[in-house]
Amino acid sequence: MHWNGKDSAVFQAQKEYIDTAVIPLIVIDGSEHGFGFAASAADYTLSLANLIENQFKGRIVLFPSFSYTAGQDKQSLLEIWKEELLKAEFKYIFFITSDREWSTMGDGHDVIWTPSVPLDSMDQKMRISVLEDQLRQLIPIFAKKWAN
């Protein structure tokens, strides 16, 4: 499910089954070197998040990406997001990103870091293959959390 009007009505009616929120974290970098890299990482992260949503349709809500800059306090951002999503009674909250800095937040925050792969130079078949390979590595992370 996506965070939109139609799917939100389904979520409200089936909260007991739809227990997981996924939020893509996207860095905005205006520097000459970082701009293209950040845009490519965003493309990868958003494509992967959409594949996750498709794989676990009916179990998760994929929220719009959260864009931030490098100087923002990541710890505070996570806490604010979690607090808000717990109000909606999500049992599991996952953040997915290609920004390595988030990987230092610790296991308790459920931040999934994946190294970015530049998808823009790939044909569609290769792009799908790369994303599906990454998804196969992420499925056990979700399954382990859901089993607890």
Backbone hydrogen bonds, N-H to C=O, Kabsch-Sander energy under -0.5 kcal/mol:
donor,donor_aa,acceptor,acceptor_aa,energy
3,W,62,L,-1.5
4,N,2,H,-1.8
8,S,4,N,-2.2
9,A,5,G,-1.4
10,V,6,K,-1.2
11,F,7,D,-2.6
12,Q,8,S,-2.3
13,A,9,A,-1.7
14,Q,10,V,-1.7
15,K,12,Q,-0.5
17,Y,14,Q,-1.9
18,I,14,Q,-1.7
19,D,17,Y,-1.1
19,D,59,R,-0.7
20,T,59,R,-1.5
21,A,92,Y,-2.8
22,V,61,V,-2.4
23,I,94,F,-2.5
25,L,96,I,-3.0
26,I,24,P,-0.5
26,I,66,F,-2.8
28,I,68,Y,-3.0
29,D,27,V,-0.6
35,F,31,S,-2.3
36,G,32,E,-0.5
37,F,33,H,-0.9
38,A,34,G,-3.1
39,A,35,F,-2.1
40,S,36,G,-2.4
41,A,37,F,-2.5
42,A,38,A,-2.2
43,D,39,A,-2.1
44,Y,40,S,-2.1
45,T,41,A,-2.9
46,L,42,A,-2.8
47,S,43,D,-2.1
48,L,44,Y,-2.6
49,A,45,T,-2.5
50,N,46,L,-2.1
51,L,47,S,-1.7
52,I,48,L,-2.4
53,E,49,A,-2.4
54,N,50,N,-2.2
55,Q,51,L,-2.4
56,F,52,I,-2.3
57,K,54,N,-0.9
58,G,60,I,-0.5
59,R,56,F,-2.5
60,I,56,F,-1.3
61,V,20,T,-2.4
62,L,1,M,-3.3
63,F,22,V,-2.8
63,F,61,V,-0.7
66,F,24,P,-3.2
67,S,65,S,-0.6
68,Y,26,I,-2.0
70,A,28,I,-0.5
72,Q,69,T,-1.7
74,K,72,Q,-1.0
77,L,73,D,-1.9
78,L,74,K,-2.4
79,E,75,Q,-2.1
80,I,76,S,-2.4
81,W,77,L,-2.4
82,K,78,L,-2.8
83,E,79,E,-2.4
84,E,80,I,-2.1
85,L,81,W,-2.5
86,L,82,K,-2.3
87,K,83,E,-1.1
88,A,84,E,-0.7
89,E,86,L,-1.5
90,F,85,L,-1.7
91,K,19,D,-1.4
92,Y,19,D,-2.4
94,F,21,A,-3.1
95,F,110,D,-2.4
96,I,23,I,-2.0
97,T,112,I,-2.4
98,S,25,L,-0.5
100,R,98,S,-0.8
102,W,99,D,-1.7
103,S,100,R,-1.6
104,T,101,E,-1.3
105,M,102,W,-2.0
106,G,103,S,-0.6
109,H,106,G,-1.2
110,D,107,D,-1.5
112,I,95,F,-3.9
112,I,110,D,-0.6
113,W,111,V,-0.7
114,T,97,T,-2.5
119,L,117,V,-0.8
122,M,119,L,-1.9
127,R,123,D,-2.6
128,I,124,Q,-2.3
129,S,125,K,-2.0
130,V,126,M,-2.6
131,L,127,R,-2.3
132,E,128,I,-2.6
133,D,129,S,-2.2
134,Q,130,V,-1.9
135,L,131,L,-2.5
136,R,132,E,-2.1
137,Q,133,D,-1.0
137,Q,134,Q,-0.6
138,L,134,Q,-1.2
138,L,135,L,-0.6
139,I,135,L,-2.1
141,I,138,L,-0.8
142,F,138,L,-1.8
143,A,139,I,-2.8
144,K,140,P,-2.6
145,K,141,I,-1.7
146,W,142,F,-2.5
147,A,143,A,-1.7
148,N,144,K,-0.8
148,N,145,K,-0.8
